[in-house]
Amino acid sequence: MIGRVLPEFRLNDVIVLSGGLLEEELVESAKREIVATANLDFASIAANVDDELTATVRGVKLGQVASVSAPSLDSGLLATAYVSAANTVTVRVSNVTIGAIDAAAQDFFLSVGNP
């Protein structure tokens, strides 16, 4: 074992972050999916405009594919995600309506893996 053990739990060979991973598993995570939850609060988004916020997700790297789910997202808002830097996932919310929407802060469920 390399390094110290940080809190974690597993679900079907998916590493679920709850504070971190074994350092050796960060190397192995290239073969696995990393999932995390980020509570994000977007400001009011004007009609037909996008807004972005970032979330720190330990272990992700450029070139990996990110997806996002936001079960409580207001009607007319679409969420997408991408890895924008090492350990950083950017969540983009697009307002596809004809009016501004000011959504409440909510949990965004992120999933990152290899293409």
N, C-alpha and C positions, 0 to 999 in steps of 0.2 A: 504494500500500500504506500502510495506517495502522499505526503502531507497529512493534513488532519481531516477528520470527518465533520462535515457540516450537515445541518438538518436536511433531509430529503425523504421522499417516498417514491415508489415505483408503481406504474400502472401499465401492464402489458408492454414492457420494454420501452416505455416512454418515461423519461426523467421529468418528474414534476417538481418544479422549483418551489421550495419553501425556505429559502435562505441560502441555498447553495448546493454544490456537488462535491464529491471527492475530486481532488485535483486530477487524478488519473482518469476520472470519468469525463472531464472536460475534453480530453483528447478523444475518448470514445463517443462523445456526444455528436461528433461529426457524422456518425452512423445512425443517430437517433433524432427524434423530434424533441424540441425543447418547448415547453408550454409555460405560460405565465399569465397573471392577471394584473392589469394596470387600471387604476381608477383615474379617469381623465375628465377634466371639466373644460369643454370647449366654450369659447365666448360665443355671442350671437353670430350666426353665419348668415350673411346676406344671400339673397336669391341667386342661384346659379354660380355660387362661389365655393371654393375649397378652403379648408383650414387644416393645419397639421400641428400635432403635439408629439413629443417623443416619450418613450418609456425605456428605462434601463432593464435589459434582460441579459443577465450574466451568461456568457458562453456563446452568444450568437456572433456571426462574423459576416462580412460582406460576401456576397455571392449566394447566400442562403435565401430560401424563399419563405416569406412570412404570409400568414393569413390571420384574419381577425373576425371575431364574432362579438356582436353587441346586442344581446337579446332585448334590451330596453330602449334601443335607439328610436327616436321619433320617426314617424312616417315622413318620407321625403328626404331623409338623410341616408347616405350610403357610406359605409366604412371600408377602407382598404388599408393594407399595411405593407411595409417593406423594411428591410434591414438597411439603415442609412449609415451605420458605422459599427465598429466592433462594440459589442455589448449594448447596442442601441437599435430599437425598432421605432420607426415613425408611423403613426396612425394618421391617415388622411380621412377627413369626413367631408363629404360633398353634399351640398344642399341643392337638390334638383327640382325645387319648387319655385313658385313665383313670388314667395314672400320670405322674409328673414325667419330663422328658427333659432331660439336660444334653449338648447337642450340642457337638462340637469346633468350634474356630474354623475358618472356611472362606470361600472366595471366593463372593461374591454378584455376579452379572452384572446390571447395571442398564441400562435403556434408557429414555430420556426423549424425548418428542416432543410435538407439538401434537395436540389432540383432533380 
